[in-house]
Amino acid sequence: MLPSRTRTYRHHHLDSTRWDAVRHRPGDIVVSTSAKAGTTWTQRILSLLIFGTGPLPDKLSRLSPWIDCRYVDPLDEVTARIEAQTHRRFLKTHLPLDALPFDETVRYVVVGRDSRDVFMSLWNHYGGYTDAMYELLAAGDPPGGPLPRRPDDLHWLWSQWLTRASFPWEADGWPFWSHHYHAASWWEFRHLENILLVHYNDLLADLEGEMRRIAAHVGITVAEESWPVLVDAARFESMKREAAGLLGPMDRFAGGTETFLYKGTNGRWRAVLTEEDLALYGQVAGSLDPALRAWLESGRLG
């Protein structure tokens, strides 16, 4: 049995119906993550596999647009841009599998990360939103209302993020969307040949090995002598150094690319989350498929 689209996601960030306008080509690549799980890192890896280490023909966000993003570019502009692309296309989504029109000719790369690390990255990301960003997210009277301002209390947001939902079928993720539901939707179909699961921990532990897995999955052949320079260009430090050229000014974030590409590390939660916070996480994570929980916390290599 193949996946099917059964949900519509619409709120301040997302509009899953925008995918209706995308006409897939055989070999399209779709990168799917919840949020702050390694999306831009994976897009950069794919850009290197497709274009090499030279200058990209456009900003990464325009080459690999976030289709379901409702607040930036008009849909007709996005579709016209990707229709004009002659290179191997690689598109971004933050949607679970039940919101996408599944295509057997598309190669899906799904990225996971420990929920505690996701939250720490999300806390920083959310804190970087400028007034201009909040205005964008409030435009057009989004279903469910505009995104609330980030609270000052990290621990309060942690409790809400773990126990409140933005959509009725989720159990967590407020005020964004569910990390666990996203992962579970793809996990159920991980046996399908055109779905590859990649984990943030594994990218940190063995970047070259994971890049080779991705290249094999999408069917891109790389000359053996090219691997060292490709891997070096995909390291977080290299991305941070080249962020202005890759991402543009990122002026909707206080601090620009310094905020958007922040640390690229795991484990910061250990010095921040309390015993009470971690006990709540244990209760929530305890409802997951044990194999999925183990993968989210440790990755494939762990």
C-alpha positions, 0 to 999 in steps of 0.5 A: 500500500502506498501513502496517500494525501489525507490531510490539509495543513494551513496556518501562519507558516504552512499551506499544503494545498500549494503542492497542487500546483507542482507538476513533478518530473521523474527524478525530482528530489523532495527534502522533508523535515519537521523544522530545525532538523537539518533542512538547509544542510541537506539542501546544501548537500544536494546542491553540491551533488548537483552543481559541484562546489562552484557558485550556485546559479541562484540563492539556495532558497530559490533553487530549492524552494519551500513549496508549502511556505505561504508567506514569501513568494506568490505560488505562480512565481514559485511554480514558474521558476521551478518549471524553468529549471533544467537541472535536477530539481530538489524541493523543500517541504516541512509537511508530513507524508499525509499532506503530500501528493506522493509520487513513485518517480520522486526521490524523498530524503527525510531528515530526523533529529532528536526532539530536544535538539530540535527544540533548542534550535527552534528556540533560537530560530523563533527568537530571531523573528523580527517585526517584519517576519511577524507581519508577514506571518499575520498577513492574509488572515491565516487560519488559526490566527497569526503566530504568537510572539516567542515567550520569554520563558523557555521552559513554558514553551517547552511544555507547550511545544510538547503537549499542545498541537496546531492541528487537531490530528497532532499531539504536539508542536504548538505554535509551529507543527509536530516534530513527532507526527512528521517523523512517524508519518514517514517512518511508517513507509520507510520500507519504500524504495524511494524514501531515504531517512537521514539523521542529523546525528549521522551527518555529524558523525560521518558526513561523507558516508551520509552524503554517499548514501544520499547520492546513491539514493538520488542516483547521482554519480560522483567522481571519487577524487571529488568527494573530499572537496564536496564533503568539506564544502558541506561542513557546517563551518563552510556553510556558515562562512559562505552563508551570505552567498548561499542564503542572501541577507536573511533580513527577516531574522535579527542577526541575519544568517548568524541567527539562521545558521546558529550552532550546528551542534547537538546536546545543548539541551543538557545544560538547559532542560530541567529534570521536570522538563526531561520527565515530560519529554519521557512521557511524550516520547514514550508514546512513540514506536520504540524503534522510531524513538530510538532512531530520533534520539540516536540516529542510524549509526547510534 
